[in-house]
Amino acid sequence: MKLLLDENLSRRIVPFIQDLYPSSTQVTFIGMEQLDDIAIRQYAIENDFVIVTKDADFYEMDLLYGQPPKIIWIKTGNKSKAATIKTLRDHILEIEHALLISDHACIEIL
């Protein structure tokens, strides 16, 4: 599973999750930091990414348009880069189960 981190998540997270989520990236690395969420969503669909975000925008688009893409919604508030890395690493089994095995559109991590 490869992740596309939204603008609200640090690009510096990417190297620390590559072993668990190969080919993951952040919107800045693909030149999409100034684009709207619809363009980012479309990129995720076309390139088979799971979107990781801290806000409700992508979840609301999934409700409106359906999936793909799948969403990891991190609802832990404003945490450090290290805390976000730990969250993504510690919850990998839950994420895989929810999105890959149970085929949920979104997993919320509190």
Biopython code that builds the backbone (N, CA, C, O; Angstrom):
import numpy as np
from Bio.PDB.StructureBuilder import StructureBuilder

atoms = [
    (1, "MET", "N", (0.848, -1.162, 0.000)),
    (1, "MET", "CA", (0.000, 0.000, 0.000)),
    (1, "MET", "C", (0.898, 1.230, 0.000)),
    (1, "MET", "O", (1.787, 1.362, 0.841)),
    (2, "LYS", "N", (0.659, 2.124, -0.947)),
    (2, "LYS", "CA", (1.456, 3.350, -0.989)),
    (2, "LYS", "C", (0.576, 4.530, -0.597)),
    (2, "LYS", "O", (-0.590, 4.622, -0.979)),
    (3, "LEU", "N", (1.172, 5.422, 0.175)),
    (3, "LEU", "CA", (0.448, 6.544, 0.751)),
    (3, "LEU", "C", (0.803, 7.845, 0.050)),
    (3, "LEU", "O", (1.942, 8.058, -0.366)),
    (4, "LEU", "N", (-0.197, 8.709, -0.070)),
    (4, "LEU", "CA", (-0.011, 10.076, -0.551)),
    (4, "LEU", "C", (-0.371, 10.999, 0.604)),
    (4, "LEU", "O", (-1.545, 11.143, 0.946)),
    (5, "LEU", "N", (0.627, 11.616, 1.199)),
    (5, "LEU", "CA", (0.403, 12.501, 2.329)),
    (5, "LEU", "C", (-0.078, 13.859, 1.847)),
    (5, "LEU", "O", (0.507, 14.464, 0.948)),
    (6, "ASP", "N", (-1.150, 14.320, 2.460)),
    (6, "ASP", "CA", (-1.728, 15.621, 2.153)),
    (6, "ASP", "C", (-0.758, 16.724, 2.588)),
    (6, "ASP", "O", (0.199, 16.487, 3.325)),
    (7, "GLU", "N", (-1.039, 17.919, 2.111)),
    (7, "GLU", "CA", (-0.216, 19.088, 2.426)),
    (7, "GLU", "C", (-0.110, 19.348, 3.929)),
    (7, "GLU", "O", (0.883, 19.904, 4.399)),
    (8, "ASN", "N", (-1.138, 18.943, 4.681)),
    (8, "ASN", "CA", (-1.143, 19.213, 6.119)),
    (8, "ASN", "C", (-0.253, 18.250, 6.912)),
    (8, "ASN", "O", (-0.206, 18.318, 8.140)),
    (9, "LEU", "N", (0.444, 17.367, 6.221)),
    (9, "LEU", "CA", (1.403, 16.465, 6.847)),
    (9, "LEU", "C", (2.792, 16.736, 6.269)),
    (9, "LEU", "O", (2.940, 16.952, 5.067)),
    (10, "SER", "N", (3.772, 16.723, 7.106)),
    (10, "SER", "CA", (5.139, 17.063, 6.704)),
    (10, "SER", "C", (5.696, 16.101, 5.654)),
    (10, "SER", "O", (5.519, 14.887, 5.745)),
    (11, "ARG", "N", (6.360, 16.661, 4.673)),
    (11, "ARG", "CA", (7.046, 15.833, 3.668)),
    (11, "ARG", "C", (8.199, 15.074, 4.297)),
    (11, "ARG", "O", (8.658, 14.077, 3.740)),
    (12, "ARG", "N", (8.668, 15.520, 5.428)),
    (12, "ARG", "CA", (9.794, 14.866, 6.108)),
    (12, "ARG", "C", (9.410, 13.525, 6.733)),
    (12, "ARG", "O", (10.274, 12.794, 7.216)),
    (13, "ILE", "N", (8.128, 13.206, 6.725)),
    (13, "ILE", "CA", (7.649, 11.919, 7.240)),
    (13, "ILE", "C", (8.001, 10.786, 6.275)),
    (13, "ILE", "O", (8.287, 9.667, 6.700)),
    (14, "VAL", "N", (7.979, 11.082, 4.986)),
    (14, "VAL", "CA", (8.077, 10.055, 3.944)),
    (14, "VAL", "C", (9.253, 9.097, 4.124)),
    (14, "VAL", "O", (9.039, 7.886, 4.066)),
    (15, "PRO", "N", (10.478, 9.568, 4.337)),
    (15, "PRO", "CA", (11.589, 8.597, 4.458)),
    (15, "PRO", "C", (11.429, 7.621, 5.626)),
    (15, "PRO", "O", (11.987, 6.525, 5.594)),
    (16, "PHE", "N", (10.687, 8.001, 6.635)),
    (16, "PHE", "CA", (10.551, 7.185, 7.834)),
    (16, "PHE", "C", (9.440, 6.140, 7.740)),
    (16, "PHE", "O", (9.280, 5.322, 8.646)),
    (17, "ILE", "N", (8.675, 6.164, 6.647)),
    (17, "ILE", "CA", (7.599, 5.181, 6.477)),
    (17, "ILE", "C", (7.789, 4.315, 5.227)),
    (17, "ILE", "O", (7.005, 3.399, 4.975)),
    (18, "GLN", "N", (8.827, 4.607, 4.452)),
    (18, "GLN", "CA", (9.044, 3.903, 3.191)),
    (18, "GLN", "C", (9.186, 2.385, 3.352)),
    (18, "GLN", "O", (8.783, 1.633, 2.465)),
    (19, "ASP", "N", (9.748, 1.934, 4.463)),
    (19, "ASP", "CA", (9.910, 0.493, 4.647)),
    (19, "ASP", "C", (8.576, -0.219, 4.814)),
    (19, "ASP", "O", (8.427, -1.364, 4.388)),
    (20, "LEU", "N", (7.607, 0.448, 5.429)),
    (20, "LEU", "CA", (6.279, -0.148, 5.621)),
    (20, "LEU", "C", (5.303, 0.194, 4.502)),
    (20, "LEU", "O", (4.413, -0.593, 4.180)),
    (21, "TYR", "N", (5.476, 1.360, 3.921)),
    (21, "TYR", "CA", (4.589, 1.853, 2.862)),
    (21, "TYR", "C", (5.441, 2.256, 1.652)),
    (21, "TYR", "O", (5.622, 3.445, 1.392)),
    (22, "PRO", "N", (5.963, 1.269, 0.911)),
    (22, "PRO", "CA", (6.860, 1.570, -0.217)),
    (22, "PRO", "C", (6.198, 2.465, -1.264)),
    (22, "PRO", "O", (4.992, 2.381, -1.495)),
    (23, "SER", "N", (6.991, 3.309, -1.882)),
    (23, "SER", "CA", (6.568, 4.232, -2.948)),
    (23, "SER", "C", (5.631, 5.333, -2.465)),
    (23, "SER", "O", (4.982, 5.993, -3.276)),
    (24, "SER", "N", (5.556, 5.534, -1.167)),
    (24, "SER", "CA", (4.742, 6.627, -0.627)),
    (24, "SER", "C", (5.403, 7.961, -0.914)),
    (24, "SER", "O", (6.611, 8.038, -1.139)),
    (25, "THR", "N", (4.590, 9.018, -0.901)),
    (25, "THR", "CA", (5.103, 10.350, -1.167)),
    (25, "THR", "C", (4.208, 11.384, -0.492)),
    (25, "THR", "O", (3.235, 11.045, 0.181)),
    (26, "GLN", "N", (4.553, 12.631, -0.686)),
    (26, "GLN", "CA", (3.780, 13.747, -0.158)),
    (26, "GLN", "C", (3.530, 14.702, -1.315)),
    (26, "GLN", "O", (4.332, 14.762, -2.248)),
    (27, "VAL", "N", (2.434, 15.449, -1.272)),
    (27, "VAL", "CA", (2.030, 16.274, -2.416)),
    (27, "VAL", "C", (3.120, 17.234, -2.886)),
    (27, "VAL", "O", (3.198, 17.523, -4.080)),
    (28, "THR", "N", (3.949, 17.727, -2.001)),
    (28, "THR", "CA", (5.026, 18.640, -2.389)),
    (28, "THR", "C", (6.020, 17.957, -3.327)),
    (28, "THR", "O", (6.511, 18.578, -4.270)),
    (29, "PHE", "N", (6.317, 16.686, -3.073)),
    (29, "PHE", "CA", (7.285, 15.962, -3.887)),
    (29, "PHE", "C", (6.812, 15.741, -5.324)),
    (29, "PHE", "O", (7.625, 15.516, -6.221)),
    (30, "ILE", "N", (5.516, 15.804, -5.538)),
    (30, "ILE", "CA", (4.983, 15.578, -6.892)),
    (30, "ILE", "C", (4.449, 16.874, -7.506)),
    (30, "ILE", "O", (3.729, 16.850, -8.503)),
    (31, "GLY", "N", (4.818, 18.013, -6.889)),
    (31, "GLY", "CA", (4.472, 19.315, -7.445)),
    (31, "GLY", "C", (3.006, 19.686, -7.349)),
    (31, "GLY", "O", (2.505, 20.442, -8.180)),
    (32, "MET", "N", (2.301, 19.160, -6.336)),
    (32, "MET", "CA", (0.868, 19.411, -6.222)),
    (32, "MET", "C", (0.493, 20.255, -5.008)),
    (32, "MET", "O", (-0.681, 20.338, -4.648)),
    (33, "GLU", "N", (1.490, 20.884, -4.373)),
    (33, "GLU", "CA", (1.200, 21.611, -3.131)),
    (33, "GLU", "C", (0.269, 22.800, -3.331)),
    (33, "GLU", "O", (-0.369, 23.227, -2.369)),
    (34, "GLN", "N", (0.164, 23.339, -4.509)),
    (34, "GLN", "CA", (-0.710, 24.491, -4.750)),
    (34, "GLN", "C", (-2.039, 24.103, -5.400)),
    (34, "GLN", "O", (-2.876, 24.964, -5.673)),
    (35, "LEU", "N", (-2.229, 22.812, -5.643)),
    (35, "LEU", "CA", (-3.447, 22.370, -6.312)),
    (35, "LEU", "C", (-4.555, 22.078, -5.319)),
    (35, "LEU", "O", (-4.301, 21.839, -4.139)),
    (36, "ASP", "N", (-5.787, 22.100, -5.807)),
    (36, "ASP", "CA", (-6.923, 21.852, -4.925)),
    (36, "ASP", "C", (-7.068, 20.354, -4.632)),
    (36, "ASP", "O", (-6.434, 19.510, -5.265)),
    (37, "ASP", "N", (-7.915, 20.061, -3.661)),
    (37, "ASP", "CA", (-8.089, 18.683, -3.211)),
    (37, "ASP", "C", (-8.651, 17.773, -4.298)),
    (37, "ASP", "O", (-8.358, 16.578, -4.314)),
    (38, "ILE", "N", (-9.442, 18.315, -5.193)),
    (38, "ILE", "CA", (-10.018, 17.494, -6.278)),
    (38, "ILE", "C", (-8.883, 16.974, -7.179)),
    (38, "ILE", "O", (-8.899, 15.810, -7.581)),
    (39, "ALA", "N", (-7.917, 17.818, -7.492)),
    (39, "ALA", "CA", (-6.790, 17.394, -8.329)),
    (39, "ALA", "C", (-5.939, 16.347, -7.605)),
    (39, "ALA", "O", (-5.471, 15.388, -8.218)),
    (40, "ILE", "N", (-5.745, 16.536, -6.305)),
    (40, "ILE", "CA", (-4.969, 15.574, -5.514)),
    (40, "ILE", "C", (-5.711, 14.244, -5.445)),
    (40, "ILE", "O", (-5.103, 13.181, -5.570)),
    (41, "ARG", "N", (-7.010, 14.305, -5.248)),
    (41, "ARG", "CA", (-7.838, 13.100, -5.223)),
    (41, "ARG", "C", (-7.730, 12.347, -6.543)),
    (41, "ARG", "O", (-7.572, 11.127, -6.550)),
    (42, "GLN", "N", (-7.815, 13.060, -7.651)),
    (42, "GLN", "CA", (-7.728, 12.432, -8.971)),
    (42, "GLN", "C", (-6.360, 11.785, -9.187)),
    (42, "GLN", "O", (-6.265, 10.689, -9.740)),
    (43, "TYR", "N", (-5.313, 12.464, -8.752)),
    (43, "TYR", "CA", (-3.963, 11.899, -8.856)),
    (43, "TYR", "C", (-3.881, 10.593, -8.060)),
    (43, "TYR", "O", (-3.313, 9.608, -8.531)),
    (44, "ALA", "N", (-4.444, 10.594, -6.866)),
    (44, "ALA", "CA", (-4.428, 9.391, -6.030)),
    (44, "ALA", "C", (-5.167, 8.241, -6.718)),
    (44, "ALA", "O", (-4.709, 7.099, -6.682)),
    (45, "ILE", "N", (-6.291, 8.537, -7.334)),
    (45, "ILE", "CA", (-7.050, 7.510, -8.048)),
    (45, "ILE", "C", (-6.225, 6.950, -9.207)),
    (45, "ILE", "O", (-6.092, 5.734, -9.351)),
    (46, "GLU", "N", (-5.683, 7.827, -10.016)),
    (46, "GLU", "CA", (-4.944, 7.416, -11.213)),
    (46, "GLU", "C", (-3.656, 6.669, -10.898)),
    (46, "GLU", "O", (-3.163, 5.899, -11.723)),
    (47, "ASN", "N", (-3.109, 6.895, -9.703)),
    (47, "ASN", "CA", (-1.819, 6.303, -9.351)),
    (47, "ASN", "C", (-1.898, 5.329, -8.179)),
    (47, "ASN", "O", (-0.875, 4.945, -7.612)),
    (48, "ASP", "N", (-3.115, 4.935, -7.819)),
    (48, "ASP", "CA", (-3.349, 3.903, -6.800)),
    (48, "ASP", "C", (-2.734, 4.231, -5.439)),
    (48, "ASP", "O", (-2.075, 3.392, -4.825)),
    (49, "PHE", "N", (-2.961, 5.470, -4.976)),
    (49, "PHE", "CA", (-2.505, 5.892, -3.659)),
    (49, "PHE", "C", (-3.658, 5.868, -2.656)),
    (49, "PHE", "O", (-4.822, 6.030, -3.023)),
    (50, "VAL", "N", (-3.318, 5.666, -1.406)),
    (50, "VAL", "CA", (-4.212, 5.908, -0.279)),
    (50, "VAL", "C", (-3.845, 7.293, 0.241)),
    (50, "VAL", "O", (-2.674, 7.573, 0.497)),
    (51, "ILE", "N", (-4.833, 8.150, 0.394)),
    (51, "ILE", "CA", (-4.573, 9.514, 0.865)),
    (51, "ILE", "C", (-4.522, 9.535, 2.390)),
    (51, "ILE", "O", (-5.387, 8.965, 3.056)),
    (52, "VAL", "N", (-3.508, 10.192, 2.931)),
    (52, "VAL", "CA", (-3.385, 10.389, 4.379)),
    (52, "VAL", "C", (-3.570, 11.876, 4.632)),
    (52, "VAL", "O", (-2.894, 12.707, 4.025)),
    (53, "THR", "N", (-4.493, 12.207, 5.534)),
    (53, "THR", "CA", (-4.827, 13.603, 5.787)),
    (53, "THR", "C", (-5.178, 13.818, 7.245)),
    (53, "THR", "O", (-5.421, 12.867, 7.989)),
    (54, "LYS", "N", (-5.200, 15.082, 7.644)),
    (54, "LYS", "CA", (-5.628, 15.446, 8.985)),
    (54, "LYS", "C", (-6.976, 16.167, 8.979)),
    (54, "LYS", "O", (-7.477, 16.545, 10.038)),
    (55, "ASP", "N", (-7.565, 16.361, 7.801)),
    (55, "ASP", "CA", (-8.846, 17.068, 7.770)),
    (55, "ASP", "C", (-9.913, 16.235, 7.071)),
    (55, "ASP", "O", (-9.619, 15.174, 6.521)),
    (56, "ALA", "N", (-11.135, 16.711, 7.092)),
    (56, "ALA", "CA", (-12.297, 15.960, 6.606)),
    (56, "ALA", "C", (-12.531, 16.074, 5.107)),
    (56, "ALA", "O", (-13.403, 15.380, 4.584)),
    (57, "ASP", "N", (-11.799, 16.908, 4.399)),
    (57, "ASP", "CA", (-12.091, 17.193, 2.994)),
    (57, "ASP", "C", (-12.161, 15.946, 2.114)),
    (57, "ASP", "O", (-13.123, 15.768, 1.367)),
    (58, "PHE", "N", (-11.159, 15.093, 2.198)),
    (58, "PHE", "CA", (-11.130, 13.914, 1.335)),
    (58, "PHE", "C", (-12.208, 12.906, 1.738)),
    (58, "PHE", "O", (-12.793, 12.244, 0.880)),
    (59, "TYR", "N", (-12.468, 12.790, 3.026)),
    (59, "TYR", "CA", (-13.542, 11.915, 3.496)),
    (59, "TYR", "C", (-14.880, 12.395, 2.932)),
    (59, "TYR", "O", (-15.684, 11.593, 2.456)),
    (60, "GLU", "N", (-15.110, 13.693, 2.986)),
    (60, "GLU", "CA", (-16.365, 14.248, 2.465)),
    (60, "GLU", "C", (-16.478, 14.033, 0.954)),
    (60, "GLU", "O", (-17.573, 13.782, 0.449)),
    (61, "MET", "N", (-15.361, 14.129, 0.227)),
    (61, "MET", "CA", (-15.397, 13.851, -1.208)),
    (61, "MET", "C", (-15.713, 12.379, -1.471)),
    (61, "MET", "O", (-16.423, 12.054, -2.422)),
    (62, "ASP", "N", (-15.188, 11.495, -0.632)),
    (62, "ASP", "CA", (-15.511, 10.075, -0.785)),
    (62, "ASP", "C", (-17.002, 9.828, -0.562)),
    (62, "ASP", "O", (-17.609, 9.007, -1.250)),
    (63, "LEU", "N", (-17.587, 10.537, 0.398)),
    (63, "LEU", "CA", (-19.028, 10.392, 0.625)),
    (63, "LEU", "C", (-19.816, 10.857, -0.597)),
    (63, "LEU", "O", (-20.834, 10.262, -0.951)),
    (64, "LEU", "N", (-19.350, 11.901, -1.224)),
    (64, "LEU", "CA", (-20.032, 12.476, -2.380)),
    (64, "LEU", "C", (-19.791, 11.671, -3.663)),
    (64, "LEU", "O", (-20.732, 11.388, -4.404)),
    (65, "TYR", "N", (-18.541, 11.307, -3.922)),
    (65, "TYR", "CA", (-18.178, 10.678, -5.193)),
    (65, "TYR", "C", (-17.901, 9.181, -5.098)),
    (65, "TYR", "O", (-17.796, 8.509, -6.123)),
    (66, "GLY", "N", (-17.781, 8.652, -3.884)),
    (66, "GLY", "CA", (-17.430, 7.248, -3.712)),
    (66, "GLY", "C", (-15.928, 7.034, -3.770)),
    (66, "GLY", "O", (-15.152, 7.978, -3.923)),
    (67, "GLN", "N", (-15.539, 5.791, -3.647)),
    (67, "GLN", "CA", (-14.126, 5.466, -3.701)),
    (67, "GLN", "C", (-13.784, 4.784, -5.004)),
    (67, "GLN", "O", (-14.710, 4.300, -5.655)),
    (68, "PRO", "N", (-12.569, 4.699, -5.439)),
    (68, "PRO", "CA", (-11.377, 5.144, -4.749)),
    (68, "PRO", "C", (-11.280, 6.668, -4.692)),
    (68, "PRO", "O", (-12.111, 7.341, -5.301)),
    (69, "PRO", "N", (-10.342, 7.218, -4.017)),
    (69, "PRO", "CA", (-9.278, 6.572, -3.254)),
    (69, "PRO", "C", (-9.732, 6.260, -1.831)),
    (69, "PRO", "O", (-10.752, 6.758, -1.355)),
    (70, "LYS", "N", (-8.955, 5.438, -1.187)),
    (70, "LYS", "CA", (-9.177, 5.165, 0.232)),
    (70, "LYS", "C", (-8.460, 6.246, 1.031)),
    (70, "LYS", "O", (-7.531, 6.893, 0.549)),
    (71, "ILE", "N", (-8.921, 6.420, 2.267)),
    (71, "ILE", "CA", (-8.441, 7.531, 3.100)),
    (71, "ILE", "C", (-7.968, 7.016, 4.464)),
    (71, "ILE", "O", (-8.612, 6.172, 5.086)),
    (72, "ILE", "N", (-6.835, 7.543, 4.908)),
    (72, "ILE", "CA", (-6.414, 7.412, 6.309)),
    (72, "ILE", "C", (-6.555, 8.805, 6.892)),
    (72, "ILE", "O", (-5.832, 9.727, 6.512)),
    (73, "TRP", "N", (-7.491, 8.951, 7.814)),
    (73, "TRP", "CA", (-7.791, 10.241, 8.415)),
    (73, "TRP", "C", (-7.188, 10.256, 9.815)),
    (73, "TRP", "O", (-7.700, 9.607, 10.727)),
    (74, "ILE", "N", (-6.113, 10.990, 9.977)),
    (74, "ILE", "CA", (-5.425, 11.076, 11.271)),
    (74, "ILE", "C", (-6.064, 12.195, 12.081)),
    (74, "ILE", "O", (-5.946, 13.373, 11.743)),
    (75, "LYS", "N", (-6.737, 11.808, 13.147)),
    (75, "LYS", "CA", (-7.483, 12.768, 13.959)),
    (75, "LYS", "C", (-6.845, 12.956, 15.326)),
    (75, "LYS", "O", (-7.536, 13.055, 16.340)),
    (76, "THR", "N", (-5.532, 13.003, 15.339)),
    (76, "THR", "CA", (-4.805, 13.126, 16.605)),
    (76, "THR", "C", (-4.476, 14.569, 16.956)),
    (76, "THR", "O", (-3.789, 14.824, 17.946)),
    (77, "GLY", "N", (-4.953, 15.506, 16.166)),
    (77, "GLY", "CA", (-4.643, 16.912, 16.432)),
    (77, "GLY", "C", (-3.263, 17.263, 15.914)),
    (77, "GLY", "O", (-2.648, 16.497, 15.173)),
    (78, "ASN", "N", (-2.791, 18.413, 16.309)),
    (78, "ASN", "CA", (-1.480, 18.873, 15.864)),
    (78, "ASN", "C", (-0.384, 18.201, 16.687)),
    (78, "ASN", "O", (-0.077, 18.600, 17.810)),
    (79, "LYS", "N", (0.180, 17.184, 16.091)),
    (79, "LYS", "CA", (1.257, 16.436, 16.735)),
    (79, "LYS", "C", (2.548, 16.664, 15.961)),
    (79, "LYS", "O", (2.537, 17.165, 14.837)),
    (80, "SER", "N", (3.635, 16.293, 16.571)),
    (80, "SER", "CA", (4.945, 16.429, 15.930)),
    (80, "SER", "C", (5.081, 15.451, 14.770)),
    (80, "SER", "O", (4.297, 14.513, 14.631)),
    (81, "LYS", "N", (6.083, 15.690, 13.951)),
    (81, "LYS", "CA", (6.407, 14.779, 12.861)),
    (81, "LYS", "C", (6.671, 13.382, 13.428)),
    (81, "LYS", "O", (6.194, 12.390, 12.876)),
    (82, "ALA", "N", (7.416, 13.302, 14.508)),
    (82, "ALA", "CA", (7.741, 12.010, 15.118)),
    (82, "ALA", "C", (6.486, 11.279, 15.586)),
    (82, "ALA", "O", (6.386, 10.060, 15.445)),
    (83, "ALA", "N", (5.536, 12.017, 16.138)),
    (83, "ALA", "CA", (4.291, 11.395, 16.600)),
    (83, "ALA", "C", (3.468, 10.874, 15.428)),
    (83, "ALA", "O", (2.842, 9.819, 15.526)),
    (84, "THR", "N", (3.469, 11.606, 14.329)),
    (84, "THR", "CA", (2.732, 11.157, 13.145)),
    (84, "THR", "C", (3.386, 9.919, 12.544)),
    (84, "THR", "O", (2.690, 8.990, 12.133)),
    (85, "ILE", "N", (4.695, 9.898, 12.491)),
    (85, "ILE", "CA", (5.413, 8.715, 12.016)),
    (85, "ILE", "C", (5.073, 7.515, 12.884)),
    (85, "ILE", "O", (4.773, 6.435, 12.375)),
    (86, "LYS", "N", (5.121, 7.708, 14.189)),
    (86, "LYS", "CA", (4.793, 6.630, 15.121)),
    (86, "LYS", "C", (3.369, 6.139, 14.913)),
    (86, "LYS", "O", (3.118, 4.934, 14.952)),
    (87, "THR", "N", (2.440, 7.052, 14.693)),
    (87, "THR", "CA", (1.043, 6.679, 14.462)),
    (87, "THR", "C", (0.919, 5.802, 13.222)),
    (87, "THR", "O", (0.272, 4.756, 13.269)),
    (88, "LEU", "N", (1.524, 6.211, 12.124)),
    (88, "LEU", "CA", (1.435, 5.428, 10.889)),
    (88, "LEU", "C", (2.120, 4.070, 11.023)),
    (88, "LEU", "O", (1.655, 3.077, 10.463)),
    (89, "ARG", "N", (3.200, 4.029, 11.750)),
    (89, "ARG", "CA", (3.916, 2.765, 11.934)),
    (89, "ARG", "C", (3.165, 1.852, 12.908)),
    (89, "ARG", "O", (3.005, 0.661, 12.640)),
    (90, "ASP", "N", (2.710, 2.395, 14.020)),
    (90, "ASP", "CA", (2.048, 1.581, 15.045)),
    (90, "ASP", "C", (0.695, 1.035, 14.606)),
    (90, "ASP", "O", (0.251, 0.005, 15.112)),
    (91, "HIS", "N", (0.044, 1.708, 13.683)),
    (91, "HIS", "CA", (-1.307, 1.311, 13.272)),
    (91, "HIS", "C", (-1.337, 0.584, 11.922)),
    (91, "HIS", "O", (-2.407, 0.442, 11.330)),
    (92, "ILE", "N", (-0.210, 0.132, 11.436)),
    (92, "ILE", "CA", (-0.184, -0.484, 10.110)),
    (92, "ILE", "C", (-1.125, -1.687, 9.996)),
    (92, "ILE", "O", (-1.799, -1.846, 8.978)),
    (93, "LEU", "N", (-1.178, -2.524, 11.015)),
    (93, "LEU", "CA", (-2.050, -3.693, 10.936)),
    (93, "LEU", "C", (-3.523, -3.295, 10.885)),
    (93, "LEU", "O", (-4.302, -3.880, 10.132)),
    (94, "GLU", "N", (-3.899, -2.304, 11.683)),
    (94, "GLU", "CA", (-5.278, -1.798, 11.651)),
    (94, "GLU", "C", (-5.604, -1.182, 10.293)),
    (94, "GLU", "O", (-6.686, -1.390, 9.745)),
    (95, "ILE", "N", (-4.655, -0.426, 9.765)),
    (95, "ILE", "CA", (-4.844, 0.235, 8.470)),
    (95, "ILE", "C", (-5.016, -0.811, 7.373)),
    (95, "ILE", "O", (-5.946, -0.725, 6.570)),
    (96, "GLU", "N", (-4.124, -1.796, 7.338)),
    (96, "GLU", "CA", (-4.222, -2.841, 6.321)),
    (96, "GLU", "C", (-5.525, -3.619, 6.446)),
    (96, "GLU", "O", (-6.175, -3.912, 5.443)),
    (97, "HIS", "N", (-5.902, -3.949, 7.662)),
    (97, "HIS", "CA", (-7.139, -4.705, 7.861)),
    (97, "HIS", "C", (-8.350, -3.895, 7.390)),
    (97, "HIS", "O", (-9.204, -4.411, 6.669)),
    (98, "ALA", "N", (-8.417, -2.648, 7.793)),
    (98, "ALA", "CA", (-9.578, -1.813, 7.440)),
    (98, "ALA", "C", (-9.659, -1.552, 5.942)),
    (98, "ALA", "O", (-10.727, -1.695, 5.346)),
    (99, "LEU", "N", (-8.539, -1.169, 5.325)),
    (99, "LEU", "CA", (-8.579, -0.742, 3.933)),
    (99, "LEU", "C", (-8.425, -1.883, 2.932)),
    (99, "LEU", "O", (-9.043, -1.853, 1.868)),
    (100, "LEU", "N", (-7.620, -2.878, 3.250)),
    (100, "LEU", "CA", (-7.360, -3.952, 2.294)),
    (100, "LEU", "C", (-8.253, -5.173, 2.520)),
    (100, "LEU", "O", (-8.829, -5.705, 1.571)),
    (101, "ILE", "N", (-8.368, -5.608, 3.749)),
    (101, "ILE", "CA", (-9.133, -6.829, 4.025)),
    (101, "ILE", "C", (-10.630, -6.534, 4.121)),
    (101, "ILE", "O", (-11.439, -7.193, 3.468)),
    (102, "SER", "N", (-10.997, -5.543, 4.936)),
    (102, "SER", "CA", (-12.417, -5.217, 5.108)),
    (102, "SER", "C", (-12.950, -4.281, 4.036)),
    (102, "SER", "O", (-14.159, -4.066, 3.949)),
    (103, "ASP", "N", (-12.066, -3.722, 3.221)),
    (103, "ASP", "CA", (-12.415, -2.850, 2.099)),
    (103, "ASP", "C", (-13.212, -1.602, 2.508)),
    (103, "ASP", "O", (-14.104, -1.155, 1.787)),
    (104, "HIS", "N", (-12.870, -1.055, 3.674)),
    (104, "HIS", "CA", (-13.479, 0.210, 4.085)),
    (104, "HIS", "C", (-12.906, 1.345, 3.232)),
    (104, "HIS", "O", (-11.781, 1.262, 2.739)),
    (105, "ALA", "N", (-13.690, 2.390, 3.070)),
    (105, "ALA", "CA", (-13.251, 3.551, 2.302)),
    (105, "ALA", "C", (-12.302, 4.422, 3.113)),
    (105, "ALA", "O", (-11.445, 5.105, 2.551)),
    (106, "CYS", "N", (-12.455, 4.398, 4.435)),
    (106, "CYS", "CA", (-11.691, 5.295, 5.295)),
    (106, "CYS", "C", (-11.431, 4.639, 6.630)),
    (106, "CYS", "O", (-12.273, 3.907, 7.151)),
    (107, "ILE", "N", (-10.262, 4.905, 7.181)),
    (107, "ILE", "CA", (-9.987, 4.554, 8.559)),
    (107, "ILE", "C", (-9.636, 5.836, 9.301)),
    (107, "ILE", "O", (-8.818, 6.630, 8.837)),
    (108, "GLU", "N", (-10.252, 6.024, 10.437)),
    (108, "GLU", "CA", (-9.968, 7.168, 11.289)),
    (108, "GLU", "C", (-9.054, 6.709, 12.416)),
    (108, "GLU", "O", (-9.355, 5.748, 13.123)),
    (109, "ILE", "N", (-7.951, 7.397, 12.572)),
    (109, "ILE", "CA", (-7.016, 7.090, 13.631)),
    (109, "ILE", "C", (-7.092, 8.212, 14.644)),
    (109, "ILE", "O", (-6.799, 9.368, 14.342)),
    (110, "LEU", "N", (-7.489, 7.852, 15.844)),
    (110, "LEU", "CA", (-7.689, 8.841, 16.913)),
    (110, "LEU", "C", (-6.489, 8.924, 17.823)),
    (110, "LEU", "O", (-6.487, 9.705, 18.774)),
]
sb = StructureBuilder()
sb.init_structure("model")
sb.init_model(0)
sb.init_chain("A")
sb.init_seg("    ")
for serial, (resi, resn, name, xyz) in enumerate(atoms, 1):
    if name == "N":
        sb.init_residue(resn, " ", resi, " ")
    sb.init_atom(name, np.array(xyz, "f"), 0.0, 1.0, " ", f" {name:<3s}", serial, name[0])
structure = sb.get_structure()
